[in-house]
Amino acid sequence: MLFLAVFCGFLAENQREHMVEHNREKQYMRSLYRDLEKDTAFNRRFKNYLARVYNRLDSIQNMINSHQYIVDPIRFYSLAVSSRSIQYFESHNSAYEQLKSSGNLRLIRKKGLADSLVDYYSMIQERVRNQESRYMQATANIATAMWDVLDSKYFIHDSILEGMARFGPPMVKNATLENVDEEKLLKYKNLCCEKMLMIPTLRNFVMQLNEKATNLLLFLKDEYHFE
């Protein structure tokens, strides 16, 4: 009888620990689900941002090739200043980092889910972040070369603070590019082209990442019955 009582107590304690771990697993998965929802929403916005930057850079090159920068310098100034804007890539990984740092990845019972999560977050660090770093350097190179072409005296300086409020470039007045150095203009154009060439790769990485995140969301929703 004593053995049976001890054995039953052991089973009850084991069942209680199992239920506690199951609840902790579900709480982690809900947090992961929310992080992945934020990721997919950001990825869609980031895709549109990259498309806008690509179009601006393409317009700059077309204006230089056709000498339209001389005819419409104000538009050229606006495009040039806008093309140096930066939006950093965002990843929401707080739940995953908690799981990893606490050693609780073992709580995930669903076959293949832990591996899928490791693959997803590894892609962010090893591919997207690396490509983003190159993209940021290309943006810095463009910004430097741009000031060899533009002259800040044509900016309406009161509009710089206004631009911060409306998230737009400062207004330009009486600008001219008729006497710009052709060699410096060529360097600026080529740097714009270099950045353009990076955008499709970064965009493709983000879309691959978004597909992985979407599949993980569907899996979590189905397996853990999230609304």
PELIN-V401214 format. One record per residue. N is the residue number from 1. SS is DSSP state (2 for helix, 1 for strand, 0 for the rest). PHI is phi in radians with two decimals (NA if undefined). OMEGA is omega in whole degrees, 0 to 359 (* if undefined). Layout:
n: {N;N}
ss: {SS;SS}
phi: {PHI;PHI}
omega: {OMEGA;OMEGA}
This chain:
n: {1;2;3;4;5;6;7;8;9;10;11;12;13;14;15;16;17;18;19;20;21;22;23;24;25;26;27;28;29;30;31;32;33;34;35;36;37;38;39;40;41;42;43;44;45;46;47;48;49;50;51;52;53;54;55;56;57;58;59;60;61;62;63;64;65;66;67;68;69;70;71;72;73;74;75;76;77;78;79;80;81;82;83;84;85;86;87;88;89;90;91;92;93;94;95;96;97;98;99;100;101;102;103;104;105;106;107;108;109;110;111;112;113;114;115;116;117;118;119;120;121;122;123;124;125;126;127;128;129;130;131;132;133;134;135;136;137;138;139;140;141;142;143;144;145;146;147;148;149;150;151;152;153;154;155;156;157;158;159;160;161;162;163;164;165;166;167;168;169;170;171;172;173;174;175;176;177;178;179;180;181;182;183;184;185;186;187;188;189;190;191;192;193;194;195;196;197;198;199;200;201;202;203;204;205;206;207;208;209;210;211;212;213;214;215;216;217;218;219;220;221;222;223;224;225;226;227}
ss: {0;2;2;2;2;2;2;2;2;2;2;2;2;2;2;2;2;2;2;2;2;2;2;2;2;2;2;2;2;2;2;2;2;2;2;2;2;2;2;2;2;2;2;2;2;2;2;2;2;2;2;2;2;2;2;2;2;2;2;2;2;2;2;2;2;2;0;2;2;2;2;0;2;2;2;2;2;2;2;2;2;2;2;0;0;0;0;0;0;0;0;0;0;2;2;2;2;2;2;2;2;0;0;2;2;2;2;0;0;0;0;0;2;2;2;2;2;2;2;2;2;2;2;2;2;2;2;2;2;2;2;2;2;2;2;2;2;2;2;2;2;2;2;2;2;2;0;0;0;0;0;2;2;2;1;0;0;2;2;2;2;2;2;2;2;2;0;0;0;0;0;1;0;0;0;0;0;0;0;0;0;2;2;2;2;2;2;2;2;2;2;2;2;2;2;2;2;2;2;2;2;2;2;2;2;2;2;2;2;2;2;2;2;2;2;2;2;2;2;2;2;2;2;2;0;0;0}
phi: {NA;-1.08;-1.07;-1.13;-1.14;-1.13;-1.11;-1.15;-1.11;-1.09;-1.11;-1.14;-1.15;-1.12;-1.15;-1.12;-1.12;-1.10;-1.16;-1.09;-1.16;-1.11;-1.15;-1.11;-1.02;-1.15;-1.12;-1.07;-1.15;-1.17;-1.13;-1.06;-1.04;-1.15;-1.07;-1.19;-1.08;-1.10;-1.07;-1.15;-1.13;-1.16;-1.01;-1.15;-1.15;-1.16;-1.03;-1.17;-1.06;-1.09;-1.12;-1.13;-1.11;-1.02;-1.14;-1.13;-1.11;-1.12;-1.14;-1.06;-1.10;-1.11;-1.15;-1.21;-1.10;-1.67;1.11;-1.23;-1.08;-1.33;-1.29;-2.26;-1.14;-1.13;-1.13;-1.09;-1.01;-1.08;-1.13;-1.10;-1.15;-1.16;-1.23;-1.63;-1.20;-2.25;-2.13;-1.36;-1.20;-2.02;-2.42;-1.79;-2.22;-1.09;-1.16;-1.14;-1.13;-1.14;-1.04;-1.24;-1.20;-1.57;1.29;-1.66;-1.05;-1.14;-1.22;-1.30;-1.61;-1.24;-1.05;1.47;-1.18;-1.06;-1.11;-1.14;-1.18;-1.06;-1.10;-1.10;-1.31;-1.17;-1.10;-1.08;-1.31;-1.59;-2.05;-1.15;-1.12;-1.12;-1.17;-1.10;-1.07;-1.13;-1.12;-1.13;-1.14;-1.10;-1.12;-1.12;-1.11;-1.12;-1.06;-1.16;-1.17;-1.04;-1.33;-1.48;-1.96;-1.55;-2.21;-1.16;-1.15;-1.48;-1.31;-1.45;-1.15;-1.11;-1.41;-1.15;-1.18;-1.10;-1.10;-1.11;-1.26;-1.83;0.96;-2.39;-1.26;-1.15;-1.32;-2.15;-2.40;1.02;-1.25;-2.50;-2.29;-1.18;-1.89;-1.19;-1.17;-1.11;-1.17;-1.19;-1.13;-1.11;-1.07;-1.08;-1.07;-1.16;-1.19;-1.08;-1.12;-1.06;-1.17;-1.01;-1.15;-1.41;-1.08;-1.02;-1.14;-1.09;-1.10;-1.13;-1.06;-1.14;-1.21;-1.11;-1.11;-1.13;-1.12;-1.09;-1.11;-1.11;-1.13;-1.14;-1.07;-1.10;-1.13;-1.10;-1.09;-1.29;-1.32;-1.92;1.03;-1.43;-1.61}
omega: {179;178;181;180;179;181;179;177;177;179;180;180;179;178;179;179;178;179;179;180;178;178;178;178;183;177;176;182;177;177;176;180;180;178;181;175;177;180;183;178;179;182;178;178;182;176;179;177;180;178;179;179;179;181;178;180;178;179;178;180;179;179;179;182;182;182;176;178;177;183;184;183;181;177;179;177;182;179;183;180;180;185;180;179;184;168;183;177;181;174;182;189;185;181;180;180;176;178;185;185;181;181;185;172;179;180;183;185;184;185;176;184;180;179;179;179;178;180;181;184;174;178;178;185;190;184;184;182;179;179;178;179;177;180;179;178;177;178;178;178;179;182;179;181;182;183;169;183;182;177;186;181;181;176;171;194;176;183;179;177;177;178;177;182;183;177;178;180;176;179;184;180;175;181;176;178;185;185;182;179;184;181;178;178;178;178;179;180;181;177;174;179;180;179;178;182;179;188;180;179;178;179;180;176;181;179;174;178;181;178;178;180;179;179;177;178;179;180;180;180;182;186;184;174;177;177;*}
